[in-house]
Amino acid sequence: MRREQKRIGGGVTQPTHWSTARAFISGAARFYRTSRVGSACLVFLLLLAVVGILADRLAPFDPLEANYALVRSAPSAVHLLGTDELGRDVLSRLIYGARITLLVAIISVATGDTLGFLWGLLSGYFGGKTDLMSQRALEVLLSFPSFILALLLMVGLGAGLHTVIMAVAITQVPLATRVTRSIVLSVKEATYVEAARAVGASHARILALYIAPQCLAPFLIVASAHLGVAIFTESALSFLGVGVPPPTPTWGNMLGGVLAQTFRPPWWMVVFPGVAVTLTILAANLPGDAIRDFIDPKLTRSLDRG
């Protein structure tokens, strides 16, 4: 029998790599039982991330190389998804576009939701004038629809990868702040928080050890939902020509460029980028419910008993 723990000084044992791996596998199996659809979506997103990372190796052609002899060629054995208006391989541009799309979505969600998480913690915990002023600032941001706000920011900042990330990240802040603040307002009145204040715990200690952990589950759900919103926003901005500028391949400018040149483009130049955007947004939105069910302690106990 393999030992799952090794003994160290004083007779104390610590888990081995095998026990850690088994715990991870057990958690993954429980997540799969919670939601098979959510698990399939996470696998799809993971595979898409691998495709984006390995785009240099997986793409059959240079996505920027034009071949005017093959302009708007239909799908064939050489070009599986056809070519665009400049003779560039559509499949190669889709593969490289996955890298840009996921890069913008992941960084913008991580930045915007983290900022909103911290903002909500401080606003809800300290209250008073701090909360009043922060909520008025949030209402200014919420007065604009997310896409219109991102569009205005892009017009002011100019097109580019970094400005797209910044614009999309700012649109994620208000909802993350509001959700975190609502949790903090209820948690900070709990008995164990009052006990921590009574024994002289500092504000930083109370926030880090007693309040922030209670907000992580809603934060993860909001972040997973924002991932799909970020992908849509980036694609829409590139579609309108104010996102990542050409010739950098993104799914949005693949659609926008061809539709700007002709009213009825060849079907493969529209269908394949559109399907890529649709499937990715769908896969990014569905795991939110699965994460909520997985984190729910009541459902976790029922699954463990089953």
Summary of the structure (lengths in Angstrom):
residues: 306
radius of gyration: 23.8
end to end distance: 27.0
largest distance: 78.1
contacts: 985
relative contact order: 0.13
helix: 75%
strand: 3%
